[in-house]
């Protein structure tokens, strides 16, 4: 559809405007038509919502469907599928990260297990060493007890020898009532003296020998005892050291076992997270497939049916409008002036903007009534740029007359006194179509008035207005 640009270039109209009139007379959708289409889209949305809910209920046994857009337009559904796809990709990325983490945990667990094995090997060696030291200490204790028993026997034997020697001396003393020295010196002759001296010497030597033997045994036992005490002290120190080593290794083993337990727990959590992510990815895959294969094709079919219905309604409305316009009688004379005011810009006149002026501008006070130049059929009521009251012609009205010409009334007021005519309405010459306003691109209150032929070509409005 080719649009005809209508430039309004007077000091009141500074920029081009699109009248949106083509050769077939097709116009942009009016507010009333837009409201009608909005109601139809609302009905379509509700209908599609019901269909999607039914599809969800029917398909829930086969595959879970996420609570996506209720039944919005196809683009909304595609955006929803895109979001599901992104969520699936993100889930897969997180799963890959968890998988890498799981492998790292497995490596850590293997390293911890190897370290535990080494610690247990060292611990077993320490236990064996400690047991050997304990065995050695037990033997030393037994040896010490044996030495103590031998020392006790030697002391008893020495005591016995000493007692026997004393007993002999006492016996001799009792026998002779003289001390041994006196007894020796009391010999009758030299032969008796030597005999007595030899006897006492032999007894003394025997006692001395026994005493010396006992003394040597005691000294030897004491030396051995000292060596055993020293060896026992060293063994005791080794036992203390081995006990400390064993305690340290026990702590190391406990720490390694605790570390392995923590790693195993983290592995279990990570594996569960991977399982949950696999389940989530599978669910997302099912949802994406459901939307791509079921819901979006259904929405496309509904949209196609709705577009077909709107096309038929538009054709019927266009046909009805053409029939209504054909019933409007051609003007019997010149147009009437739509408003009383000052002609400030003529047709074709160029302004500082160097634009071709497609109509005439008539300045007047705000809210002065604007009347239909001739009897006609209301083709359009609305803004030149939808939703922007300050652009182009602003609020304007288009009338189609019985001879095929159209007249355009632009920059109408849209707030205090908006147009009271409706599209499809046939109005008589002189009917008020609106009031002077300042909508669109304008520097002052005025009416921009145009006349166009059936083919859309602009004409000088002054050719149709009384002089």
C-alpha angles and dihedrals in degrees: 000000000000115000121211114225113223112201118204106193109167126115086269097049113047105175144034119279132200113228090186093219118140134185093268091051094247113158135193113269112281124226091256091049090047090051089051091049090047090055090049091050089049090053089047091051092050092047093049090047090057091048092050092047090051090047090050092051093046095044098041091090092057103039135355114252119205121232095261128158109330094234107312127158120303092260090056090051091049090049088051090052088048090053090049089049092050090048090051091049090048090049090050091049091050089047091053089051090050090048090053089047090050091053090049090051090050089053090048090049091051091049090048091048091051090049090048090051091052092048091049090050090052090045093052090049090050091049091051090048091049091049090050090051091048090051091049091049090050090053091048090051090051091048091048091051089050091051091048089052091049091048089051090051091049091049090049092049092048090048089049092049092047090048092049091049091050091046090055091049091049091047092052090046092050091045096052101017086225133105118256092255092051089045091055094044090048093070115135095224141358092270091054089044093053091045092052092043093050090049094052091042092052091050091046093047092050091049091046091048092051092045091048091048091050090047092050091049090050092049091047091048090047090051091049089045090052091050090048091049090051092047089047090051091051091046090048090052090048090049091051090048092046090047090052091048090050091049091050091049091047089055091047091050091049091050092048091048090049090048091050090049090051092048091048090050091049090048090052092050092047092048090050090050090051090050091050091048091050089051091047092048090050090050092048090049089053092048093048091049091047093051094044096045102032118013103038094046088049091050090047090052091048090048091048091051091047092049090049090050092048090048091053091046091049091050090049091047092048091049091048091048091050090049091048092047091049089058091059109100117235115257110275093208143357122321119264121241106267093215139005112243147095121311102231102168130025132211114283093008113145121223135193086285090060092230128147108246109226096194143004130280120222115191118213140149121284116280095013106152118259116208135202110266090216141353109290153148117265105238101171141010119179148064125323089225110034113243094005114095092178098057131092113325093351111204112004143161129218122203124192115209132206095259091057096257121125131210125208127207114193140184093034122168113264104182116041096029111006118184113292097199121095133216113267092027120128111219131187128240110281095025112144108250096176145314135268111280142156104242120138125019105336139129097207144011111287145125121251105207124191137180120202133184125233090268092053097256113144121238132197104265091210088070089066100038125084115255 
